[in-house]
Amino acid sequence: MNPTIKALVGGGVTFVVGLVLWQFTGDVETPVVTLTKLGVVLMALGVLEVLYGLYKGVVRG
């Protein structure tokens, strides 16, 4: 699989997982980390990975 596509798909999946955690785990309590905050972090990482994939696609092309 092309590294550009892999970065775009991976970033998109990471963003969606973070979005689901952020939206639907507000009332779930865990002892170590708040799942809503983890969701926000995953969304940020997903956006960064998508941007990296777009950059790789532009630089390569």
C-alpha positions as CSV (number, residue, x, y, z in Angstrom):
1,M,0.0,0.0,0.0
2,N,1.2,3.5,-0.8
3,P,2.6,5.3,2.2
4,T,0.6,8.4,1.4
5,I,-2.7,6.5,1.4
6,K,-1.6,4.6,4.5
7,A,-1.1,7.9,6.4
8,L,-4.4,9.3,5.2
9,V,-6.4,6.2,6.1
10,G,-4.6,5.8,9.4
11,G,-5.1,9.4,10.3
12,G,-8.8,9.3,9.4
13,V,-9.4,6.1,11.5
14,T,-7.5,7.7,14.4
15,F,-9.6,10.8,14.2
16,V,-12.9,8.9,14.1
17,V,-11.9,6.8,17.1
18,G,-11.0,10.0,19.0
19,L,-14.3,11.5,17.9
20,V,-16.3,8.5,19.2
21,L,-14.4,8.6,22.5
22,W,-15.0,12.3,22.9
23,Q,-18.7,12.2,22.1
24,F,-19.8,9.0,23.9
25,T,-17.6,8.5,27.0
26,G,-18.4,11.5,29.0
27,D,-20.0,9.6,31.9
28,V,-17.4,6.7,31.9
29,E,-15.0,6.9,34.8
30,T,-11.5,5.3,34.6
31,P,-8.9,5.4,37.3
32,V,-6.0,6.7,35.2
33,V,-7.1,8.8,32.2
34,T,-10.3,10.6,31.2
35,L,-11.6,9.1,28.0
36,T,-12.9,12.4,26.7
37,K,-9.5,13.9,27.0
38,L,-8.0,10.9,25.3
39,G,-10.5,11.4,22.5
40,V,-9.3,15.0,22.0
41,V,-5.7,13.9,21.9
42,L,-6.5,11.1,19.3
43,M,-8.4,13.6,17.2
44,A,-5.4,15.9,17.2
45,L,-3.0,13.1,16.3
46,G,-5.4,12.0,13.5
47,V,-5.4,15.4,12.0
48,L,-1.7,15.6,12.1
49,E,-1.3,12.3,10.4
50,V,-3.8,13.3,7.7
51,L,-1.8,16.5,7.2
52,Y,1.4,14.5,7.0
53,G,-0.2,12.2,4.4
54,L,-1.3,15.2,2.3
55,Y,2.2,16.7,2.6
56,K,3.8,13.5,1.4
57,G,1.4,13.3,-1.5
58,V,2.2,16.9,-2.6
59,V,5.9,16.6,-2.2
60,R,6.1,13.2,-4.0
61,G,3.8,14.4,-6.9
